[in-house]
Amino acid sequence: MTPQDLRILKSLVAVAWADGRFAKSESSVLDGLLSAFGASDAEASELREWAKRSRSLDDVPVDELSKEDREVLLGNAAVMSGADGKRAKEEDAVLEQLATRLGFTDAEVEKILESAKDGALQLGTRGLEDA
């Protein structure tokens, strides 16, 4: 995995913790993403261990992500926040905070979140090209 991939996944863990817990369904989404991003066993173990403690967006620097990586992050954050079947108001707030930190306009946010509504894991073209 690249350092950018790790930042994306750690940010998703922070989104999952927004409602004060890291649900089993969120852990399942993380497992799928670890596989999709090609995490080694050691990387997956390290990230699962990191996810055991409550995290926030302040724990992960996202300012070094490319625009495509930021889109991947926000789309998957929307999927992660709804993984347990409902999106808590805290998760909505963290999505808004994340979108602001990532520098997206309202129109861009709407487009990215709309593309994530079907629950599909969005890896962007980088992920498709590497497959």
Backbone bond lengths (Angstrom), bond angles and torsions (degrees), N, CA, C in turn:
res aa  C-N    CA-C-N  psi(-1)  N-CA   C-N-CA  omega(-1)  CA-C   N-CA-C  phi
1 M - - - 1.451 - - 1.518 109.22 -
2 T 1.299 115.41 149.57 1.458 120.04 176.93 1.525 110.17 -85.59
3 P 1.323 117.59 163.54 1.468 119.54 174.67 1.539 111.80 -58.71
4 Q 1.330 117.15 -33.16 1.462 120.58 178.49 1.528 110.04 -67.02
5 D 1.326 116.64 -41.65 1.465 120.08 177.86 1.523 110.10 -59.80
6 L 1.321 116.40 -43.12 1.460 120.67 179.45 1.526 110.92 -62.69
7 R 1.333 117.41 -41.45 1.471 120.32 177.23 1.523 111.08 -61.85
8 I 1.330 116.09 -41.76 1.465 120.28 178.95 1.525 109.93 -60.65
9 L 1.311 116.70 -49.80 1.460 120.19 -177.19 1.521 112.37 -65.91
10 K 1.320 117.35 -39.77 1.467 119.73 176.99 1.527 110.71 -65.52
11 S 1.305 117.21 -36.75 1.460 120.38 176.91 1.524 110.72 -64.38
12 L 1.321 116.16 -37.90 1.467 120.06 178.20 1.525 111.23 -65.78
13 V 1.314 116.81 -35.99 1.460 120.21 174.83 1.533 109.38 -62.25
14 A 1.317 117.01 -42.50 1.468 120.58 178.12 1.526 110.78 -61.40
15 V 1.324 117.67 -40.34 1.471 121.22 177.34 1.530 109.42 -62.33
16 A 1.314 116.57 -43.26 1.468 120.54 -179.73 1.528 111.54 -61.19
17 W 1.317 116.89 -35.05 1.467 121.42 -179.11 1.532 112.89 -78.60
18 A 1.313 118.91 -3.82 1.466 121.51 -174.79 1.521 113.04 -57.35
19 D 1.324 117.16 -33.01 1.467 120.07 -179.91 1.523 112.69 -91.52
20 G 1.343 116.25 10.65 1.459 120.74 175.32 1.516 115.22 90.76
21 R 1.331 116.46 3.20 1.464 118.81 178.52 1.522 110.01 -150.06
22 F 1.325 115.05 158.25 1.465 122.26 176.40 1.521 105.86 -115.05
23 A 1.331 115.77 94.17 1.459 122.65 -172.10 1.529 111.58 -70.90
24 K 1.327 114.91 159.44 1.463 120.98 178.59 1.529 110.78 -58.50
25 S 1.327 116.88 -39.39 1.463 119.95 179.32 1.523 111.01 -64.89
26 E 1.323 117.24 -34.92 1.466 121.22 177.14 1.529 110.31 -69.69
27 S 1.317 115.88 -36.55 1.458 120.51 175.75 1.529 110.36 -63.60
28 S 1.323 116.72 -36.99 1.468 120.93 177.65 1.524 111.16 -65.54
29 V 1.337 116.81 -40.51 1.465 120.35 176.68 1.521 109.22 -62.77
30 L 1.324 116.63 -43.68 1.461 120.61 178.13 1.529 110.64 -59.17
31 D 1.321 117.41 -43.66 1.458 120.42 178.72 1.529 111.21 -59.48
32 G 1.323 116.96 -42.51 1.454 120.76 177.93 1.517 111.95 -62.73
33 L 1.323 115.82 -40.76 1.464 120.17 179.47 1.528 111.47 -69.06
34 L 1.318 116.53 -37.91 1.469 119.43 177.12 1.529 110.04 -59.13
35 S 1.301 115.60 -41.91 1.466 119.97 177.73 1.526 110.67 -67.07
36 A 1.321 116.83 -46.40 1.464 121.03 -178.25 1.526 112.21 -62.89
37 F 1.314 117.10 -34.30 1.458 121.32 179.39 1.525 112.49 -85.14
38 G 1.332 116.76 -1.01 1.456 120.14 176.66 1.510 114.21 72.01
39 A 1.327 117.00 34.24 1.465 120.41 -179.84 1.522 110.16 -66.63
40 S 1.321 115.38 138.13 1.460 119.98 173.44 1.527 108.25 -71.27
41 D 1.323 116.59 167.86 1.468 120.07 177.57 1.524 110.77 -58.62
42 A 1.317 116.37 -40.98 1.470 120.50 -179.82 1.530 110.95 -65.55
43 E 1.332 117.12 -42.92 1.464 120.77 179.20 1.526 110.79 -64.75
44 A 1.338 116.17 -42.45 1.459 120.34 179.36 1.528 110.63 -63.38
45 S 1.310 116.52 -43.50 1.463 120.97 179.02 1.526 110.76 -62.17
46 E 1.335 116.03 -44.03 1.465 120.73 179.63 1.532 110.94 -61.48
47 L 1.320 117.38 -42.86 1.462 120.41 -178.39 1.525 111.44 -70.96
48 R 1.317 117.31 -38.94 1.477 119.55 177.00 1.531 110.26 -62.79
49 E 1.313 116.48 -39.42 1.465 120.29 177.13 1.531 110.14 -64.62
50 W 1.340 116.84 -42.22 1.474 122.23 179.68 1.524 110.08 -62.28
51 A 1.340 116.54 -32.74 1.464 121.42 -177.17 1.528 113.48 -75.94
52 K 1.314 118.19 -9.15 1.459 120.83 -177.96 1.517 113.33 -71.76
53 R 1.342 116.97 -21.97 1.473 121.59 179.14 1.508 109.81 -102.73
54 S 1.298 116.23 149.08 1.455 121.27 176.25 1.525 110.12 -58.60
55 R 1.320 115.80 132.85 1.469 122.14 -177.45 1.515 110.05 -128.06
56 S 1.346 114.87 157.77 1.464 121.14 175.21 1.523 108.70 -132.80
57 L 1.312 115.44 170.49 1.466 119.80 178.74 1.519 111.73 -61.70
58 D 1.326 117.42 -23.44 1.466 120.94 178.63 1.528 111.77 -67.84
59 D 1.334 116.83 -15.97 1.462 120.78 -179.12 1.526 113.54 -80.58
60 V 1.336 116.95 -9.68 1.467 119.95 -173.44 1.526 110.51 -133.19
61 P 1.343 118.27 123.51 1.469 119.33 175.90 1.528 110.50 -78.48
62 V 1.323 116.15 117.37 1.467 120.04 -179.32 1.522 112.36 -105.23
63 D 1.324 117.03 -1.57 1.462 120.20 -175.45 1.525 113.42 -70.98
64 E 1.332 117.75 -12.79 1.462 120.63 -179.44 1.529 112.99 -96.32
65 L 1.328 117.32 5.11 1.452 120.95 -179.53 1.523 111.15 -81.65
66 S 1.330 116.24 144.30 1.459 121.15 174.85 1.528 109.15 -70.40
67 K 1.319 116.86 167.33 1.467 120.71 178.89 1.526 110.33 -59.09
68 E 1.319 116.76 -43.26 1.467 119.82 179.31 1.529 110.47 -62.30
69 D 1.325 117.16 -44.34 1.461 120.52 178.38 1.524 111.16 -62.10
70 R 1.329 116.45 -37.56 1.470 119.87 178.13 1.526 110.76 -65.49
71 E 1.337 116.96 -38.01 1.462 120.56 176.92 1.526 110.74 -65.09
72 V 1.336 116.45 -43.89 1.458 121.62 177.26 1.521 109.76 -58.67
73 L 1.318 116.20 -45.67 1.463 121.16 -179.68 1.525 111.29 -60.51
74 L 1.319 118.25 -50.90 1.464 120.19 -176.31 1.523 111.11 -65.68
75 G 1.329 117.93 -41.53 1.462 120.30 178.26 1.516 112.12 -61.32
76 N 1.317 116.31 -44.70 1.460 120.12 179.41 1.525 111.80 -72.93
77 A 1.323 117.41 -27.68 1.463 120.18 175.03 1.528 109.81 -63.84
78 A 1.324 116.70 -38.37 1.466 120.24 177.61 1.527 110.08 -65.04
79 V 1.328 116.68 -41.08 1.464 120.67 177.81 1.528 109.84 -64.78
80 M 1.321 116.54 -46.63 1.465 121.48 -178.74 1.532 111.07 -61.23
81 S 1.319 116.87 -41.51 1.464 119.46 -176.25 1.524 112.43 -68.34
82 G 1.319 117.62 -19.94 1.458 120.62 177.58 1.518 113.49 -105.99
83 A 1.320 116.97 10.27 1.466 121.33 -174.25 1.522 113.32 -63.45
84 D 1.322 116.90 -29.33 1.461 119.24 -178.45 1.529 112.22 -91.54
85 G 1.326 116.63 14.32 1.458 121.20 175.68 1.506 115.86 93.33
86 K 1.312 116.29 -9.12 1.467 120.09 177.76 1.519 108.11 -151.65
87 R 1.324 114.97 153.67 1.458 119.27 177.50 1.526 107.79 -111.22
88 A 1.313 115.26 114.37 1.462 121.34 -179.92 1.525 109.97 -71.26
89 K 1.332 116.00 157.44 1.472 119.79 179.88 1.525 111.02 -60.73
90 E 1.343 117.34 -31.08 1.466 120.50 177.19 1.532 110.78 -66.17
91 E 1.329 115.32 -35.56 1.461 119.24 178.45 1.529 110.90 -70.60
92 D 1.334 116.72 -39.16 1.470 119.29 174.36 1.525 110.47 -59.41
93 A 1.323 115.79 -42.64 1.465 120.11 -179.32 1.525 111.16 -64.47
94 V 1.325 117.63 -40.45 1.461 119.95 -179.39 1.530 110.06 -70.68
95 L 1.332 118.15 -33.50 1.463 120.18 174.76 1.527 110.92 -62.68
96 E 1.321 116.59 -43.11 1.467 120.59 177.12 1.524 110.79 -62.52
97 Q 1.323 116.55 -44.02 1.462 121.52 178.98 1.527 110.36 -62.34
98 L 1.324 116.49 -42.87 1.457 121.30 179.37 1.528 110.47 -63.55
99 A 1.311 117.22 -46.02 1.475 120.98 179.65 1.517 110.99 -58.74
100 T 1.320 116.63 -40.32 1.463 121.11 178.01 1.522 110.39 -65.06
101 R 1.317 117.03 -46.83 1.476 120.91 179.52 1.525 111.94 -61.10
102 L 1.331 115.47 -33.12 1.454 120.08 -178.33 1.526 112.19 -81.35
103 G 1.329 117.02 -9.59 1.462 121.38 174.10 1.520 115.53 81.03
104 F 1.325 117.79 24.46 1.450 120.62 179.91 1.524 111.72 -85.49
105 T 1.323 115.65 147.07 1.461 120.92 172.33 1.524 108.31 -77.15
106 D 1.329 116.32 165.60 1.465 119.82 178.23 1.525 110.94 -58.93
107 A 1.318 117.01 -40.00 1.474 121.09 -179.89 1.528 110.68 -64.40
108 E 1.324 117.10 -41.54 1.462 120.33 178.45 1.524 110.83 -64.88
109 V 1.326 116.20 -42.14 1.464 120.97 179.09 1.525 109.62 -60.25
110 E 1.321 116.23 -46.86 1.462 120.76 -179.44 1.528 110.74 -58.64
111 K 1.315 116.75 -44.74 1.466 121.45 -179.54 1.538 111.21 -64.10
112 I 1.317 116.84 -45.48 1.463 121.16 -178.90 1.527 110.60 -65.37
113 L 1.328 116.86 -44.86 1.460 120.08 -179.08 1.520 111.16 -67.66
114 E 1.313 117.50 -35.63 1.460 121.19 176.95 1.533 110.31 -62.62
115 S 1.323 117.08 -40.71 1.469 120.72 -179.55 1.523 111.70 -67.23
116 A 1.322 117.73 -19.83 1.463 121.57 -178.27 1.528 112.33 -94.97
117 K 1.325 118.16 -2.93 1.463 120.52 -174.82 1.516 114.20 -63.03
118 D 1.320 118.12 -28.60 1.462 119.31 -178.43 1.522 112.55 -77.34
119 G 1.332 117.04 -3.68 1.456 120.80 176.93 1.515 114.29 83.76
120 A 1.314 116.81 2.89 1.465 119.85 179.31 1.516 109.83 -72.77
121 L 1.297 116.79 143.24 1.448 121.32 177.46 1.510 108.83 -77.09
122 Q 1.304 116.32 120.78 1.454 122.32 -177.51 1.518 109.98 -94.06
123 L 1.309 116.43 118.81 1.460 120.07 179.41 1.510 112.06 -109.99
124 G 1.318 118.00 -4.17 1.449 120.19 179.98 1.513 111.61 72.30
125 T 1.307 117.40 178.43 1.452 120.69 -177.12 1.519 111.79 -71.12
126 R 1.322 117.94 -28.08 1.457 120.81 178.84 1.529 109.48 -58.77
127 G 1.310 116.93 -45.90 1.449 120.78 179.97 1.517 112.28 -65.78
128 L 1.317 117.23 -36.99 1.449 120.68 179.55 1.523 111.77 -70.47
129 E 1.304 116.53 -39.13 1.457 120.20 179.83 1.510 112.08 -67.56
130 D 1.339 116.38 -33.12 1.464 120.61 -177.61 1.530 112.37 -79.58
131 A 1.330 116.56 -16.44 1.472 120.07 -175.38 1.514 111.88 -71.95
